Amino acid sequence: MRSRTPDRLCAEAVELAREAAAEAAHPGTVGDYLGAVADADRVVTHFFECQEFGYRGWRWAVTVARASRARVVTLDETVLLPGPEAVLAPEWVPWSERLRPGDLGTGDLLPTEADDLRLEQGYTGEEAPPPNSLVAEEPPTAPRPAEIGAVADELGLRRARVLSRLGLQLAAERWEDDFGPRTPMAQAAPASCQTCGFLVPLAGSLKQAFGVCANEYAPADGRVVSFGYGCGGHSEAAVMPTPPQPPPPVIDENRVDALVLHDTPPPDTATETRPGETGS
């Protein structure tokens, strides 16, 4: 498209545009004149630098216009727009994509989308009529083993949705990262949680690889742990060693030690003659 030539009278209405920008902005925040562009016939937008804190690179855009064959230029609108080098806020991200584990606080509600891939339809038994009903579409047939298993798992729960295969996989990967065999604690453990008496296995398909730690002294107490995880609080860890006992003395009964005896008895101190005395 060819660039329009600005209308002369509208292009000359710089002071009118500056007054409009000064009226809309905070006092003293309208800066230098940056030029004008033609938006349409007899419609011109004037730009002024914005010197307000926090709006670096923004500019005031004031649009003026005049009617056909009119000599008076009138004000159309005044807005604050970002320039080519303006500092802008980050692109808006939906809350569902900003949410991170641990963000949910007391009293917060976290709605789940209807098409959440982590969930699938659960068994309720309310949608289908009984097999022997007159409104049943098909005659009663023997249920397949897979159907019996699905009904047995969900019978009585009346949950609208249950975890899908994707939901189970994502949960397993998350738990493996937090309390799995590759953690430093598990690498230094004497044994894995699979053989620990404090492990409470989960129900369903996850019971083959995960359980809940019930050791109050363990770092994973009350957490879901992998069977490959482990810590120093294992129920079968090394028993506390008993204090060492000194060895019994060794007596050599095959050797006789010779004792040195005096030839004469030692003098009797009671009858010893003192110097200058005579004995009786």
Phi, psi and omega in degrees: 000139179285141179287135181285151173274123183300142175298136187297312181295320179291323180291332180277354183274051182288317182294324176298318179292322180294320179296322178293320178293320179295327178290326181275332184268171173290151183302133176077015182251002177267120186263217186290157177282131186253356179120184183215154176228151178269122179270330180195184176296123179062028175228120184227141177246126178259143182242138178229144180293139176260120182255018180281142181298138180089358181234046178294130181087357177274165182210149176277129179247117181244119182259129177239159182204166174215152180284163180298132179066011178266148180258357183256129178266133182243160180275135180259298179202160178227122181222160175256118185238151177283141177270185181299329182249027183286148175275116184247158175289154178300156179299136184294134179242133180303151184299327181294335178268339178277339185295137180232156177303133181097352180284338183286120181251182181295127180087352179283148177245133181240092180290143179258133182294151182294330181255030178298122184290346180282349183238157175217168184297131177269170181270126177240332181078004183268339185280320185264137176288161177303150183299329181267012180283155179291337181265003179294137182286327183236151177295154181298133178230162179291129180293150178282157181302323180295321179293322179296319179295319180295318180292320181295325180290325187252002185298125176088347182283328178055038177271134181293324180221152178230171180295134174275176178298323178294318179298320177295319181295317180296320178295318180297319179295321179296315181291326177295323180291322184280312183224069181237182183289345183269359179285152179301324180297318180291326181294330182262003184283150178288335179201171183268166181293341183298331181253012183269137180287346179272001181275129175251107184296150175282169175263169178076201183290337181285350181291348179282346185219351186222156176204181180248133179282132181242021178264113185295340180266356182275152179292342182254023181301127181078006180254156174280124183238152174281153176299335180276353178284164179191163178207179180287352179269020180302139183296336181251026178293170184304134178290147180301125183292145178282151180300141181293138178259139179293145180292151179293153180293148180261122180247123178269107181269000181262006183226141179248127179270127179282137178252134180276123180251148177283143179288320180242149179290154179294150182299147179277116183293338182284329182255008181293131182280128178276159179298134178089357179249156177249145180280154180274000000 
